[in-house]
Amino acid sequence: MSRKILFVCSRNRLRSPTAEQVFSMREDLETASAGLGRDAEVPLSAELVEWADMIFVMEKIHLAKLRGKFKAQLRDDQRVVCLDIPDDYGYMDSALVTLLQDKLGRYL
């Protein structure tokens, strides 16, 4: 059974889509990504929050917004982790990929 992993950033253009792509290659995971901003490529929805077994946010502000906006959808058995990755990287930037692999290794 694969775990459902959701990656969240602001606009769903750089960090969270990179994470989704990097970890989508693993057969034991289903991945998705979304953004919390109004202009997000894929806006975070209640359905996505409910779908996920684990949610990884890139910054503390994303954690606060997630908990504020989707409190009703978050479950007690759902792990939410802040990765503390600033918006300093491009899509599939090799430094971002390495950082994601290092930070997520202990969770996945």
CYANA upper distance limits for C-alpha pairs under 8 A (distance plus 0.5 A):
  1 MET  CA     28 ASP  CA      7.47
  2 SER  CA     27 GLU  CA      7.77
  2 SER  CA     28 ASP  CA      4.99
  2 SER  CA     29 LEU  CA      5.35
  2 SER  CA     30 GLU  CA      6.81
  3 ARG  CA     28 ASP  CA      6.94
  3 ARG  CA     29 LEU  CA      5.39
  3 ARG  CA     30 GLU  CA      6.53
  3 ARG  CA     52 ALA  CA      8.48
  3 ARG  CA     53 ASP  CA      6.70
  3 ARG  CA     54 MET  CA      8.31
  4 LYS  CA     29 LEU  CA      6.44
  4 LYS  CA     30 GLU  CA      5.21
  4 LYS  CA     31 THR  CA      6.41
  4 LYS  CA     32 ALA  CA      8.43
  4 LYS  CA     51 TRP  CA      7.57
  4 LYS  CA     52 ALA  CA      5.44
  4 LYS  CA     53 ASP  CA      5.56
  4 LYS  CA     54 MET  CA      7.06
  5 ILE  CA     29 LEU  CA      7.28
  5 ILE  CA     30 GLU  CA      6.51
  5 ILE  CA     31 THR  CA      5.31
  5 ILE  CA     32 ALA  CA      6.92
  5 ILE  CA     52 ALA  CA      6.06
  5 ILE  CA     53 ASP  CA      6.57
  5 ILE  CA     54 MET  CA      5.57
  5 ILE  CA     55 ILE  CA      6.46
  5 ILE  CA     56 PHE  CA      8.15
  6 LEU  CA     20 GLU  CA      8.21
  6 LEU  CA     31 THR  CA      6.35
  6 LEU  CA     32 ALA  CA      5.42
  6 LEU  CA     33 SER  CA      5.91
  6 LEU  CA     34 ALA  CA      8.11
  6 LEU  CA     48 LEU  CA      8.12
  6 LEU  CA     49 VAL  CA      8.25
  6 LEU  CA     52 ALA  CA      6.29
  6 LEU  CA     53 ASP  CA      8.39
  6 LEU  CA     54 MET  CA      6.80
  6 LEU  CA     55 ILE  CA      5.23
  6 LEU  CA     56 PHE  CA      6.70
  7 PHE  CA     16 SER  CA      5.58
  7 PHE  CA     17 PRO  CA      8.13
  7 PHE  CA     19 ALA  CA      7.23
  7 PHE  CA     20 GLU  CA      7.11
  7 PHE  CA     31 THR  CA      8.21
  7 PHE  CA     32 ALA  CA      6.82
  7 PHE  CA     33 SER  CA      5.06
  7 PHE  CA     34 ALA  CA      6.98
  7 PHE  CA     55 ILE  CA      6.41
  7 PHE  CA     56 PHE  CA      5.37
  7 PHE  CA     57 VAL  CA      6.46
  7 PHE  CA     58 MET  CA      8.35
  8 VAL  CA     12 ASN  CA      7.59
  8 VAL  CA     16 SER  CA      5.96
  8 VAL  CA     33 SER  CA      6.23
  8 VAL  CA     34 ALA  CA      5.62
  8 VAL  CA     35 GLY  CA      5.92
  8 VAL  CA     36 LEU  CA      7.68
  8 VAL  CA     44 LEU  CA      8.20
  8 VAL  CA     55 ILE  CA      7.84
  8 VAL  CA     56 PHE  CA      6.64
  8 VAL  CA     57 VAL  CA      5.21
  8 VAL  CA     58 MET  CA      6.95
  8 VAL  CA     62 HIS  CA      7.88
  9 CYS  CA     15 ARG  CA      7.03
  9 CYS  CA     16 SER  CA      6.11
  9 CYS  CA     34 ALA  CA      7.23
  9 CYS  CA     35 GLY  CA      5.44
  9 CYS  CA     36 LEU  CA      6.93
  9 CYS  CA     57 VAL  CA      6.49
  9 CYS  CA     58 MET  CA      5.98
  9 CYS  CA     59 GLU  CA      7.90
  9 CYS  CA     62 HIS  CA      7.07
 10 SER  CA     35 GLY  CA      5.17
 10 SER  CA     36 LEU  CA      5.46
 10 SER  CA     37 GLY  CA      5.60
 10 SER  CA     40 ALA  CA      7.30
 10 SER  CA     62 HIS  CA      7.72
 11 ARG  CA     34 ALA  CA      8.02
 11 ARG  CA     35 GLY  CA      5.16
 11 ARG  CA     36 LEU  CA      6.99
 11 ARG  CA     37 GLY  CA      5.89
 11 ARG  CA     38 ARG  CA      8.28
 11 ARG  CA     39 ASP  CA      6.66
 11 ARG  CA     40 ALA  CA      4.43
 11 ARG  CA     41 GLU  CA      6.74
 11 ARG  CA     42 VAL  CA      8.34
 11 ARG  CA     43 PRO  CA      8.37
 12 ASN  CA     16 SER  CA      6.19
 12 ASN  CA     17 PRO  CA      6.59
 12 ASN  CA     33 SER  CA      7.28
 12 ASN  CA     34 ALA  CA      5.67
 12 ASN  CA     35 GLY  CA      4.95
 12 ASN  CA     36 LEU  CA      8.43
 12 ASN  CA     40 ALA  CA      5.89
 12 ASN  CA     41 GLU  CA      5.96
 12 ASN  CA     42 VAL  CA      6.73
 12 ASN  CA     43 PRO  CA      8.17
 13 ARG  CA     17 PRO  CA      6.67
 13 ARG  CA     40 ALA  CA      7.87
 13 ARG  CA     41 GLU  CA      6.99
 13 ARG  CA     91 TYR  CA      7.66
 14 LEU  CA     18 THR  CA      6.56
 14 LEU  CA     89 TYR  CA      7.55
 14 LEU  CA     90 GLY  CA      6.13
 14 LEU  CA     91 TYR  CA      4.89
 14 LEU  CA     92 MET  CA      7.99
 15 ARG  CA     19 ALA  CA      6.80
 15 ARG  CA     58 MET  CA      8.03
 15 ARG  CA     87 ASP  CA      7.77
 15 ARG  CA     89 TYR  CA      7.68
 15 ARG  CA     90 GLY  CA      7.99
 15 ARG  CA     91 TYR  CA      7.05
 15 ARG  CA     96 LEU  CA      8.13
 16 SER  CA     20 GLU  CA      6.59
 16 SER  CA     33 SER  CA      5.98
 16 SER  CA     34 ALA  CA      7.31
 16 SER  CA     35 GLY  CA      8.26
 16 SER  CA     58 MET  CA      8.17
 17 PRO  CA     21 GLN  CA      6.57
 17 PRO  CA     32 ALA  CA      8.42
 17 PRO  CA     33 SER  CA      6.28
 17 PRO  CA     34 ALA  CA      8.24
 17 PRO  CA     91 TYR  CA      7.90
 18 THR  CA     22 VAL  CA      6.61
 18 THR  CA     91 TYR  CA      6.25
 18 THR  CA     92 MET  CA      5.73
 18 THR  CA     96 LEU  CA      8.49
 18 THR  CA     97 VAL  CA      7.73
 19 ALA  CA     23 PHE  CA      6.63
 19 ALA  CA     33 SER  CA      8.41
 19 ALA  CA     97 VAL  CA      7.83
 19 ALA  CA    100 LEU  CA      7.24
 20 GLU  CA     24 SER  CA      6.26
 20 GLU  CA     31 THR  CA      5.99
 20 GLU  CA     32 ALA  CA      6.17
 20 GLU  CA     33 SER  CA      6.43
 21 GLN  CA     25 MET  CA      7.77
 21 GLN  CA     31 THR  CA      8.48
 22 VAL  CA     97 VAL  CA      7.63
 23 PHE  CA     29 LEU  CA      7.81
 23 PHE  CA     31 THR  CA      7.38
 24 SER  CA     29 LEU  CA      7.22
 24 SER  CA     30 GLU  CA      6.91
 24 SER  CA     31 THR  CA      6.09
 33 SER  CA     42 VAL  CA      7.87
 34 ALA  CA     40 ALA  CA      7.73
 34 ALA  CA     41 GLU  CA      7.85
 34 ALA  CA     42 VAL  CA      5.42
 34 ALA  CA     43 PRO  CA      5.91
 34 ALA  CA     44 LEU  CA      5.45
 35 GLY  CA     40 ALA  CA      5.54
 35 GLY  CA     41 GLU  CA      7.55
 35 GLY  CA     42 VAL  CA      6.54
 35 GLY  CA     43 PRO  CA      5.52
 35 GLY  CA     44 LEU  CA      5.88
 36 LEU  CA     40 ALA  CA      7.12
 36 LEU  CA     43 PRO  CA      6.56
 36 LEU  CA     44 LEU  CA      6.17
 36 LEU  CA     62 HIS  CA      7.63
 36 LEU  CA     65 LYS  CA      7.98
 36 LEU  CA     66 LEU  CA      8.21
 37 GLY  CA     43 PRO  CA      7.57
 38 ARG  CA     43 PRO  CA      7.65
 39 ASP  CA     43 PRO  CA      8.16
 44 LEU  CA     48 LEU  CA      7.15
 44 LEU  CA     49 VAL  CA      8.06
 45 SER  CA     49 VAL  CA      6.96
 46 ALA  CA     50 GLU  CA      6.65
 46 ALA  CA     70 PHE  CA      7.01
 46 ALA  CA     73 GLN  CA      6.72
 47 GLU  CA     51 TRP  CA      6.54
 48 LEU  CA     52 ALA  CA      6.83
 49 VAL  CA     55 ILE  CA      8.31
 49 VAL  CA     70 PHE  CA      7.97
 49 VAL  CA     73 GLN  CA      6.81
 49 VAL  CA     74 LEU  CA      7.18
 50 GLU  CA     73 GLN  CA      6.18
 50 GLU  CA     74 LEU  CA      7.24
 50 GLU  CA     75 ARG  CA      8.33
 52 ALA  CA     78 GLN  CA      8.07
 53 ASP  CA     77 ASP  CA      8.36
 53 ASP  CA     78 GLN  CA      5.93
 53 ASP  CA     79 ARG  CA      7.46
 54 MET  CA     78 GLN  CA      6.11
 54 MET  CA     79 ARG  CA      5.38
 54 MET  CA     80 VAL  CA      6.43
 54 MET  CA     81 VAL  CA      8.42
 55 ILE  CA     78 GLN  CA      8.09
 55 ILE  CA     79 ARG  CA      6.81
 55 ILE  CA     80 VAL  CA      5.24
 55 ILE  CA     81 VAL  CA      6.84
 56 PHE  CA     80 VAL  CA      6.34
 56 PHE  CA     81 VAL  CA      5.39
 56 PHE  CA     82 CYS  CA      6.38
 56 PHE  CA     83 LEU  CA      7.24
 57 VAL  CA     62 HIS  CA      6.45
 57 VAL  CA     63 LEU  CA      6.70
 57 VAL  CA     80 VAL  CA      7.98
 57 VAL  CA     81 VAL  CA      6.71
 57 VAL  CA     82 CYS  CA      5.37
 57 VAL  CA     83 LEU  CA      6.65
 57 VAL  CA     84 ASP  CA      8.42
 58 MET  CA     62 HIS  CA      7.29
 58 MET  CA     82 CYS  CA      6.26
 58 MET  CA     83 LEU  CA      5.56
 58 MET  CA     84 ASP  CA      5.89
 58 MET  CA     85 ILE  CA      5.59
 58 MET  CA     86 PRO  CA      7.47
 59 GLU  CA     63 LEU  CA      7.24
 59 GLU  CA     82 CYS  CA      6.43
 59 GLU  CA     83 LEU  CA      6.97
 59 GLU  CA     84 ASP  CA      5.31
 59 GLU  CA     85 ILE  CA      6.59
 59 GLU  CA     86 PRO  CA      7.20
 60 LYS  CA     64 ALA  CA      6.90
 60 LYS  CA     82 CYS  CA      6.74
 60 LYS  CA     84 ASP  CA      7.35
 61 ILE  CA     65 LYS  CA      6.72
 62 HIS  CA     66 LEU  CA      6.43
 63 LEU  CA     67 ARG  CA      6.66
 63 LEU  CA     80 VAL  CA      8.49
 63 LEU  CA     82 CYS  CA      7.18
 64 ALA  CA     68 GLY  CA      6.53
 65 LYS  CA     69 LYS  CA      6.34
 66 LEU  CA     70 PHE  CA      6.08
 66 LEU  CA     71 LYS  CA      7.82
 67 ARG  CA     71 LYS  CA      5.49
 67 ARG  CA     74 LEU  CA      8.16
 70 PHE  CA     74 LEU  CA      6.90
 74 LEU  CA     78 GLN  CA      7.31
 83 LEU  CA    103 LYS  CA      7.36
 89 TYR  CA     93 ASP  CA      6.60
 89 TYR  CA     95 ALA  CA      8.24
 89 TYR  CA     96 LEU  CA      6.75
 90 GLY  CA     96 LEU  CA      8.37
 92 MET  CA     96 LEU  CA      7.33
 92 MET  CA     97 VAL  CA      6.86
 93 ASP  CA     97 VAL  CA      6.77
 94 SER  CA     98 THR  CA      6.71
 95 ALA  CA     99 LEU  CA      6.62
 96 LEU  CA    100 LEU  CA      6.54
 97 VAL  CA    101 GLN  CA      6.68
 98 THR  CA    102 ASP  CA      6.62
 99 LEU  CA    103 LYS  CA      6.58
100 LEU  CA    104 LEU  CA      6.31
101 GLN  CA    105 GLY  CA      6.25
104 LEU  CA    108 LEU  CA      6.52
